[in-house]
Amino acid sequence: MNVLSLFDGMSCGQIALNKLGIKYDNYFASEIDKYAIQVTQNNYPNTKQIGSVTEVRGDDLPKIDLLIGGSPCQGFSFAGKQLNFEDERSKLFFEFVRLLKETKPKYFLLENVKMKKEYYDIITDILGVSPIEINSSLVSAQSRKRMYWTNIPNITHPNDKNIMLSDIHLSNITAEELLKSSLKKKDLIIWNDPDTQDGCDYTVRKIWNINEDTAMIHYGAADFCSESEVYLSELSIINKKNINLKQYNGERFLNPRNFGGKGYVGTNSKSVSLTLPSGNNATLVKTIFGNWRSLTANECEQLQNVPKDYTSGVINGQRLSMLGNGWTVDVIAHIFKNIPLT
């Protein structure tokens, strides 16, 4: 089987095929983002990168059995300006249509965002199939509604796996990284030395080499500085909350800004949809300090059903961007499992 993936990104379609054990002879990937290409080639070095979709010609390719793609959605999204097909990025949909006609694959799949009915009616008329709306929340701890147009037969909704944010394994973050990402400048970490009789609190200057129970700290009072290994339970924020990893891993919330700042959503909930981060992802997790940090790339990989460290090797911002742009792998695998292999 030969696969042509347009707007391939980091090759989530290829992850899905491999997850199902579906064999393919060639995987042709049309992509222009150098970071996404790097991630794909790191994981699937046999991928045949063929450049911009505007330069791909069906006559230059062998017989294509499966054509897949998620054309840029900015011109359709309710979150965007909704310029429809006048948006230069959304016009790339017609490149998908062109290559569908040129390659005449047995099966195809087009993914895009939820949009006005008049928009997807046009796409439906052109492709000749109606879309099915699938929310990634059925297979992930992320609410992500997407439309899928495909001629792969008998596509239904996946069974709900009831995965919540509480099921997502938070990354192991060193104490120093935790403090750096979580503390506000006004916050002071203090340590009460159990071996002194004066009851002094010593300001912690640095903390590292953490494990589940202990940390090494560099601390100081007015007249000296020292280092010591301490139990995490002995470290506290100025409001006396313990720095305890078990507690830190226990409570997760969504960013209240996504709800007008009017309420929190707790552990028995879903993440909001990962998007292109401006600053970082839309979903934040609450630290024990009462403030917020962004999801890590590994956590976002879990929300997209992507293998751990799949996106490693490029800078963090690029990892987050491609994960926000990517497909939820288990949704795609759910669709691909209906491809007749005979």
The 8 nearest C-alpha neighbors of each residue, nearest first, counted from 0:
[[1, 23, 24, 64, 2, 25, 22, 63],
 [0, 2, 25, 63, 64, 24, 23, 26],
 [3, 1, 26, 65, 63, 66, 27, 64],
 [4, 2, 27, 66, 26, 28, 65, 67],
 [3, 5, 67, 28, 7, 68, 66, 27],
 [4, 6, 68, 29, 7, 28, 67, 3],
 [7, 5, 30, 29, 8, 68, 70, 69],
 [6, 8, 5, 10, 4, 30, 28, 29],
 [9, 7, 35, 10, 6, 30, 325, 321],
 [8, 10, 35, 39, 11, 38, 7, 36],
 [11, 9, 7, 13, 12, 8, 39, 14],
 [10, 12, 14, 13, 326, 9, 328, 15],
 [13, 11, 15, 10, 14, 16, 331, 328],
 [12, 14, 16, 10, 11, 15, 17, 26],
 [13, 15, 11, 17, 12, 16, 18, 10],
 [16, 14, 332, 18, 12, 13, 17, 328],
 [17, 15, 13, 21, 19, 18, 14, 20],
 [16, 18, 20, 14, 19, 15, 21, 13],
 [17, 19, 15, 16, 20, 14, 332, 21],
 [20, 18, 16, 17, 21, 15, 332, 336],
 [19, 21, 17, 18, 22, 16, 15, 23],
 [22, 20, 16, 19, 17, 23, 18, 340],
 [21, 23, 20, 24, 0, 17, 16, 19],
 [24, 22, 0, 25, 1, 21, 26, 2],
 [23, 25, 0, 1, 22, 26, 2, 27],
 [24, 26, 1, 23, 2, 27, 0, 46],
 [25, 27, 2, 46, 3, 47, 1, 28],
 [28, 26, 3, 47, 48, 2, 4, 25],
 [29, 27, 48, 4, 7, 47, 49, 30],
 [28, 30, 5, 50, 49, 52, 6, 51],
 [29, 31, 6, 50, 7, 51, 32, 28],
 [32, 30, 51, 50, 33, 29, 36, 6],
 [33, 31, 35, 34, 30, 36, 8, 37],
 [32, 34, 36, 35, 37, 31, 30, 38],
 [35, 33, 37, 36, 32, 38, 313, 317],
 [34, 36, 9, 38, 8, 37, 32, 33],
 [37, 35, 33, 39, 34, 38, 40, 32],
 [38, 36, 34, 40, 35, 39, 41, 33],
 [37, 39, 41, 35, 36, 40, 310, 9],
 [40, 38, 36, 9, 42, 41, 37, 43],
 [39, 41, 44, 43, 37, 42, 38, 36],
 [42, 40, 38, 39, 43, 44, 37, 312],
 [41, 43, 39, 40, 44, 38, 309, 37],
 [42, 44, 40, 45, 39, 46, 41, 13],
 [43, 45, 40, 46, 41, 42, 39, 47],
 [46, 44, 43, 47, 40, 26, 25, 42],
 [47, 45, 44, 26, 43, 48, 27, 40],
 [48, 46, 27, 28, 26, 49, 45, 25],
 [47, 49, 28, 50, 27, 29, 46, 30],
 [50, 48, 29, 28, 47, 27, 51, 55],
 [51, 49, 29, 30, 31, 48, 52, 54],
 [50, 52, 53, 54, 31, 29, 30, 55],
 [51, 53, 55, 54, 29, 50, 5, 94],
 [52, 54, 51, 55, 94, 91, 56, 50],
 [53, 55, 52, 51, 56, 50, 49, 29],
 [56, 54, 52, 53, 57, 51, 49, 50],
 [57, 55, 58, 59, 54, 60, 98, 101],
 [56, 58, 101, 102, 59, 60, 98, 55],
 [59, 57, 56, 60, 101, 102, 61, 55],
 [60, 58, 57, 56, 61, 55, 62, 102],
 [59, 61, 57, 58, 62, 56, 63, 102],
 [60, 62, 63, 59, 1, 58, 57, 102],
 [61, 63, 64, 60, 1, 102, 104, 103],
 [64, 62, 1, 104, 65, 2, 102, 61],
 [63, 65, 104, 105, 1, 0, 2, 106],
 [64, 66, 2, 106, 107, 104, 63, 105],
 [67, 65, 107, 3, 4, 2, 104, 108],
 [68, 66, 108, 4, 107, 109, 5, 3],
 [69, 67, 5, 109, 4, 6, 70, 110],
 [68, 70, 110, 109, 111, 6, 71, 5],
 [69, 71, 92, 68, 6, 72, 91, 111],
 [72, 70, 89, 88, 73, 69, 91, 92],
 [71, 73, 75, 74, 76, 89, 70, 111],
 [72, 74, 76, 75, 79, 71, 89, 88],
 [73, 75, 83, 82, 81, 86, 89, 72],
 [76, 74, 81, 83, 72, 73, 114, 77],
 [75, 77, 79, 78, 73, 114, 72, 81],
 [76, 78, 79, 114, 81, 75, 113, 80],
 [77, 79, 76, 80, 81, 73, 75, 74],
 [80, 78, 76, 77, 81, 73, 74, 75],
 [79, 81, 82, 74, 78, 77, 76, 73],
 [82, 80, 75, 74, 83, 79, 76, 77],
 [83, 81, 74, 86, 80, 85, 84, 75],
 [82, 84, 74, 75, 81, 85, 86, 118],
 [85, 83, 86, 90, 89, 82, 74, 87],
 [86, 84, 83, 82, 87, 90, 89, 74],
 [85, 87, 74, 89, 84, 82, 88, 83],
 [88, 86, 90, 89, 85, 91, 84, 74],
 [89, 87, 90, 86, 91, 71, 74, 73],
 [90, 88, 91, 74, 86, 84, 87, 71],
 [91, 89, 92, 87, 88, 84, 93, 86],
 [90, 92, 94, 89, 93, 88, 70, 95],
 [93, 91, 90, 95, 94, 70, 89, 96],
 [92, 94, 96, 91, 95, 90, 97, 89],
 [95, 93, 97, 91, 96, 92, 98, 53],
 [94, 96, 92, 93, 98, 97, 99, 91],
 [97, 95, 93, 99, 94, 98, 100, 92],
 [98, 96, 94, 100, 99, 95, 93, 101],
 [99, 97, 101, 100, 95, 96, 102, 94],
 [98, 100, 96, 97, 102, 101, 103, 95],
 [99, 101, 98, 97, 103, 102, 96, 104],
 [100, 102, 98, 57, 99, 103, 97, 58],
 [101, 103, 57, 99, 104, 100, 98, 63],
 [104, 102, 100, 99, 101, 105, 63, 98],
 [105, 103, 64, 63, 106, 65, 102, 66],
 [104, 106, 64, 65, 103, 107, 63, 66],
 [107, 105, 65, 104, 150, 151, 64, 66],
 [108, 106, 66, 65, 149, 67, 150, 104],
 [107, 109, 149, 67, 148, 66, 68, 110],
 [108, 110, 148, 68, 69, 147, 67, 149],
 [111, 109, 69, 147, 146, 68, 148, 108],
 [112, 110, 146, 69, 145, 72, 147, 113],
 [113, 111, 145, 146, 76, 114, 72, 144],
 [112, 114, 145, 146, 76, 144, 111, 115],
 [115, 113, 75, 76, 77, 112, 116, 118],
 [114, 116, 118, 117, 119, 113, 75, 77],
 [115, 117, 118, 119, 120, 114, 121, 113],
 [116, 118, 120, 115, 119, 121, 114, 122],
 [119, 117, 116, 120, 115, 121, 114, 122],
 [118, 120, 122, 121, 116, 117, 123, 114],
 [119, 121, 123, 117, 118, 122, 116, 124],
 [122, 120, 124, 119, 123, 118, 125, 117],
 [121, 123, 119, 125, 120, 124, 126, 118],
 [122, 124, 120, 126, 129, 121, 125, 128],
 [125, 123, 121, 127, 122, 126, 120, 128],
 [124, 126, 122, 123, 127, 121, 96, 128],
 [127, 125, 123, 128, 124, 122, 96, 148],
 [126, 128, 124, 123, 125, 129, 122, 150],
 [129, 127, 123, 126, 148, 130, 149, 150],
 [130, 128, 123, 148, 131, 127, 149, 126],
 [131, 129, 148, 147, 146, 132, 128, 123],
 [130, 132, 147, 146, 133, 148, 129, 155],
 [131, 133, 146, 145, 147, 130, 134, 144],
 [134, 132, 145, 144, 131, 135, 156, 146],
 [133, 135, 144, 143, 136, 137, 142, 145],
 [134, 136, 143, 137, 138, 142, 139, 141],
 [135, 137, 142, 139, 141, 134, 138, 140],
 [136, 138, 159, 135, 160, 139, 134, 157],
 [139, 137, 136, 160, 135, 159, 329, 162],
 [138, 140, 136, 141, 162, 135, 302, 137],
 [139, 141, 163, 269, 162, 164, 136, 302],
 [142, 140, 270, 136, 269, 139, 302, 271],
 [141, 143, 136, 272, 271, 135, 269, 270],
 [144, 142, 272, 135, 134, 141, 145, 136],
 [145, 143, 134, 133, 135, 142, 113, 132],
 [144, 146, 112, 113, 132, 133, 111, 134],
 [145, 147, 132, 111, 110, 131, 112, 130],
 [148, 146, 110, 130, 131, 109, 149, 132],
 [149, 147, 130, 109, 108, 129, 128, 110],
 [150, 148, 108, 151, 107, 147, 109, 128],
 [149, 151, 106, 152, 107, 128, 148, 108],
 [150, 152, 149, 106, 338, 337, 153, 107],
 [153, 151, 154, 150, 337, 338, 149, 339],
 [152, 154, 155, 151, 337, 334, 150, 338],
 [155, 153, 152, 334, 156, 151, 337, 131],
 [154, 156, 153, 157, 131, 334, 333, 133],
 [157, 155, 133, 158, 154, 137, 132, 131],
 [158, 156, 159, 137, 155, 333, 138, 330],
 [157, 159, 160, 137, 156, 138, 161, 155],
 [158, 160, 137, 161, 138, 157, 136, 162],
 [159, 161, 138, 162, 137, 158, 139, 136],
 [162, 160, 159, 163, 137, 138, 139, 136],
 [161, 163, 140, 160, 139, 166, 138, 164],
 [164, 162, 140, 165, 166, 268, 269, 267],
 [163, 165, 167, 166, 140, 266, 269, 268],
 [164, 166, 266, 163, 167, 267, 251, 168],
 [167, 165, 164, 163, 162, 168, 140, 266],
 [168, 166, 164, 165, 169, 301, 298, 163],
 [169, 167, 166, 170, 298, 165, 301, 248],
 [170, 168, 167, 298, 171, 248, 297, 295],
 [169, 171, 172, 168, 298, 297, 295, 294],
 [172, 170, 169, 173, 168, 244, 174, 248],
 [171, 173, 170, 177, 176, 174, 175, 169],
 [174, 172, 176, 175, 209, 177, 171, 207],
 [173, 175, 177, 176, 207, 209, 206, 178],
 [174, 176, 178, 173, 177, 206, 207, 179],
 [177, 175, 179, 173, 174, 178, 180, 172],
 [178, 176, 174, 180, 175, 179, 181, 173],
 [177, 179, 181, 175, 182, 176, 180, 174],
 [178, 180, 176, 177, 181, 175, 182, 174],
 [181, 179, 177, 178, 176, 182, 292, 291],
 [182, 180, 178, 179, 177, 292, 291, 290],
 [183, 181, 178, 186, 179, 180, 184, 288],
 [182, 184, 186, 185, 181, 290, 179, 187],
 [185, 183, 186, 182, 187, 181, 179, 178],
 [184, 186, 183, 187, 182, 237, 188, 236],
 [187, 185, 183, 184, 182, 188, 237, 236],
 [188, 186, 237, 189, 236, 185, 202, 184],
 [187, 189, 236, 203, 202, 235, 237, 186],
 [190, 188, 202, 201, 235, 203, 200, 187],
 [189, 191, 234, 201, 200, 192, 233, 235],
 [190, 192, 200, 193, 199, 201, 189, 198],
 [191, 193, 194, 195, 190, 200, 199, 198],
 [192, 194, 195, 191, 196, 198, 233, 190],
 [195, 193, 192, 196, 191, 198, 197, 199],
 [196, 194, 197, 193, 192, 198, 199, 191],
 [195, 197, 198, 194, 193, 199, 192, 191],
 [196, 198, 199, 195, 192, 200, 194, 193],
 [199, 197, 196, 195, 200, 191, 192, 193],
 [200, 198, 197, 201, 191, 192, 195, 220],
 [199, 201, 191, 190, 189, 198, 202, 192],
 [200, 202, 220, 190, 219, 189, 218, 203],
 [203, 201, 189, 218, 219, 188, 204, 190],
 [202, 204, 218, 188, 205, 189, 217, 201],
 [205, 203, 218, 217, 202, 206, 219, 216],
 [204, 206, 217, 216, 203, 207, 218, 175],
 [205, 207, 216, 175, 215, 174, 217, 214],
 [206, 208, 215, 209, 175, 174, 214, 216],
 [209, 207, 214, 215, 210, 173, 206, 174],
 [208, 210, 214, 207, 213, 174, 173, 211],
 [209, 211, 212, 213, 214, 208, 173, 244],
 [210, 212, 213, 244, 209, 245, 243, 231],
 [213, 211, 210, 231, 230, 214, 209, 243],
 [214, 212, 230, 231, 229, 210, 209, 211],
 [213, 215, 209, 229, 228, 208, 207, 216],
 [214, 216, 228, 207, 206, 227, 208, 229],
 [217, 215, 206, 227, 226, 205, 218, 214],
 [216, 218, 226, 205, 204, 225, 203, 206],
 [219, 217, 203, 204, 202, 225, 224, 216],
 [218, 220, 224, 201, 202, 223, 225, 203],
 [221, 219, 201, 222, 223, 202, 224, 218],
 [220, 222, 223, 219, 224, 201, 202, 199],
 [223, 221, 220, 224, 219, 225, 201, 218],
 [222, 224, 219, 220, 221, 225, 218, 201],
 [225, 223, 219, 218, 220, 226, 217, 222],
 [224, 226, 218, 217, 219, 223, 227, 216],
 [227, 225, 217, 216, 218, 215, 228, 224],
 [226, 228, 216, 215, 229, 217, 225, 218],
 [229, 227, 215, 214, 216, 213, 230, 226],
 [230, 228, 213, 214, 227, 231, 215, 233],
 [229, 231, 213, 232, 233, 212, 214, 228],
 [232, 230, 213, 233, 234, 212, 243, 242],
 [231, 233, 230, 234, 241, 243, 242, 235],
 [234, 232, 231, 230, 190, 235, 229, 191],
 [235, 233, 190, 231, 232, 242, 241, 189],
 [234, 236, 241, 239, 240, 189, 242, 188],
 [235, 237, 188, 239, 238, 240, 189, 187],
 [236, 238, 239, 187, 188, 235, 189, 186],
 [239, 237, 236, 240, 235, 288, 186, 241],
 [240, 238, 236, 235, 237, 241, 234, 189],
 [241, 239, 236, 235, 238, 242, 288, 287],
 [242, 240, 235, 243, 232, 239, 234, 236],
 [243, 241, 231, 235, 234, 232, 244, 240],
 [242, 244, 246, 245, 241, 231, 247, 232],
 [245, 243, 247, 246, 248, 211, 242, 212],
 [246, 244, 248, 247, 243, 249, 211, 242],
 [245, 247, 249, 243, 244, 248, 287, 250],
 [248, 246, 244, 245, 287, 249, 243, 286],
 [249, 247, 245, 246, 244, 250, 169, 251],
 [248, 250, 246, 247, 245, 251, 165, 244],
 [251, 249, 248, 247, 266, 285, 252, 246],
 [252, 250, 284, 285, 266, 265, 249, 165],
 [251, 253, 265, 284, 264, 285, 266, 263],
 [254, 252, 264, 282, 283, 255, 284, 263],
 [253, 255, 283, 256, 282, 257, 252, 281],
 [256, 254, 260, 257, 258, 263, 262, 253],
 [257, 255, 260, 259, 258, 254, 261, 253],
 [256, 258, 255, 259, 254, 260, 281, 253],
 [259, 257, 256, 255, 260, 261, 262, 254],
 [258, 260, 256, 261, 257, 255, 262, 254],
 [259, 261, 255, 256, 258, 262, 257, 263],
 [262, 260, 259, 258, 255, 263, 256, 257],
 [263, 261, 255, 260, 258, 264, 259, 256],
 [262, 264, 255, 253, 252, 265, 261, 254],
 [265, 263, 252, 253, 268, 262, 266, 255],
 [266, 264, 252, 267, 268, 251, 263, 253],
 [265, 267, 165, 268, 251, 164, 252, 250],
 [268, 266, 163, 265, 165, 164, 269, 264],
 [267, 269, 266, 163, 265, 164, 264, 270],
 [270, 268, 140, 141, 163, 164, 142, 271],
 [269, 271, 141, 140, 142, 282, 272, 253],
 [270, 272, 142, 141, 282, 269, 273, 281],
 [273, 271, 143, 142, 141, 274, 270, 281],
 [274, 272, 323, 280, 281, 271, 275, 282],
 [275, 273, 323, 276, 272, 324, 280, 281],
 [274, 276, 320, 323, 324, 277, 273, 280],
 [277, 275, 279, 280, 278, 274, 320, 319],
 [278, 276, 279, 275, 280, 281, 274, 320],
 [277, 279, 276, 280, 316, 281, 293, 275],
 [280, 278, 276, 277, 293, 281, 319, 316],
 [279, 281, 276, 282, 273, 293, 274, 294],
 [280, 282, 273, 283, 279, 271, 274, 276],
 [283, 281, 280, 254, 253, 271, 270, 294],
 [282, 284, 293, 254, 292, 294, 253, 291],
 [285, 283, 251, 252, 292, 291, 253, 293],
 [284, 286, 291, 251, 252, 290, 289, 292],
 [287, 285, 288, 289, 290, 291, 247, 284],
 [286, 288, 289, 247, 285, 246, 242, 240],
 [287, 289, 286, 290, 240, 181, 236, 182],
 [288, 290, 287, 286, 285, 291, 181, 240],
 [289, 291, 288, 285, 286, 181, 292, 287],
 [292, 290, 285, 284, 286, 283, 181, 293],
 [291, 293, 283, 284, 181, 180, 285, 294],
 [294, 292, 283, 279, 280, 295, 284, 282],
 [293, 295, 283, 298, 284, 282, 299, 292],
 [294, 296, 298, 297, 293, 299, 170, 319],
 [295, 297, 299, 298, 319, 300, 318, 294],
 [298, 296, 300, 295, 299, 307, 308, 301],
 [297, 299, 301, 295, 300, 296, 294, 169],
 [300, 298, 302, 296, 301, 297, 295, 303],
 [299, 301, 305, 297, 303, 298, 302, 304],
 [302, 300, 304, 298, 299, 303, 305, 297],
 [301, 303, 299, 300, 304, 139, 141, 140],
 [302, 304, 327, 300, 305, 301, 328, 299],
 [305, 303, 301, 328, 302, 300, 327, 329],
 [304, 306, 300, 303, 301, 307, 328, 309],
 [307, 305, 309, 308, 300, 304, 301, 310],
 [306, 308, 309, 297, 300, 305, 301, 310],
 [309, 307, 311, 310, 297, 306, 300, 296],
 [308, 310, 306, 307, 311, 305, 42, 38],
 [311, 309, 308, 318, 38, 312, 313, 296],
 [312, 310, 308, 309, 313, 318, 38, 314],
 [311, 313, 310, 314, 38, 37, 41, 308],
 [314, 312, 311, 315, 317, 318, 34, 310],
 [315, 313, 317, 316, 318, 312, 311, 34],
 [314, 316, 318, 317, 319, 313, 296, 311],
 [317, 315, 319, 318, 314, 320, 279, 276],
 [318, 316, 320, 319, 315, 314, 321, 313],
 [317, 319, 315, 316, 321, 320, 310, 322],
 [318, 320, 322, 316, 317, 321, 296, 323],
 [321, 319, 317, 275, 323, 322, 318, 276],
 [320, 322, 324, 323, 318, 319, 325, 317],
 [323, 321, 325, 319, 324, 320, 318, 299],
 [322, 324, 274, 273, 320, 275, 321, 325],
 [325, 323, 321, 322, 320, 274, 275, 326],
 [326, 324, 322, 323, 321, 11, 8, 327],
 [325, 327, 328, 11, 303, 324, 331, 12],
 [328, 326, 303, 330, 329, 304, 135, 331],
 [327, 329, 331, 304, 330, 15, 326, 11],
 [328, 330, 332, 331, 327, 333, 304, 138],
 [331, 329, 333, 332, 328, 327, 334, 135],
 [330, 332, 334, 328, 333, 329, 335, 15],
 [331, 333, 15, 329, 335, 334, 330, 336],
 [334, 332, 330, 331, 336, 335, 329, 157],
 [333, 335, 331, 332, 336, 337, 154, 330],
 [336, 334, 332, 337, 338, 333, 331, 16],
 [335, 337, 333, 338, 334, 332, 19, 339],
 [338, 336, 335, 334, 339, 152, 151, 153],
 [337, 339, 335, 336, 151, 340, 152, 334],
 [340, 338, 341, 337, 336, 151, 152, 335],
 [339, 341, 338, 21, 337, 0, 22, 336],
 [340, 339, 338, 0, 337, 21, 64, 105]]
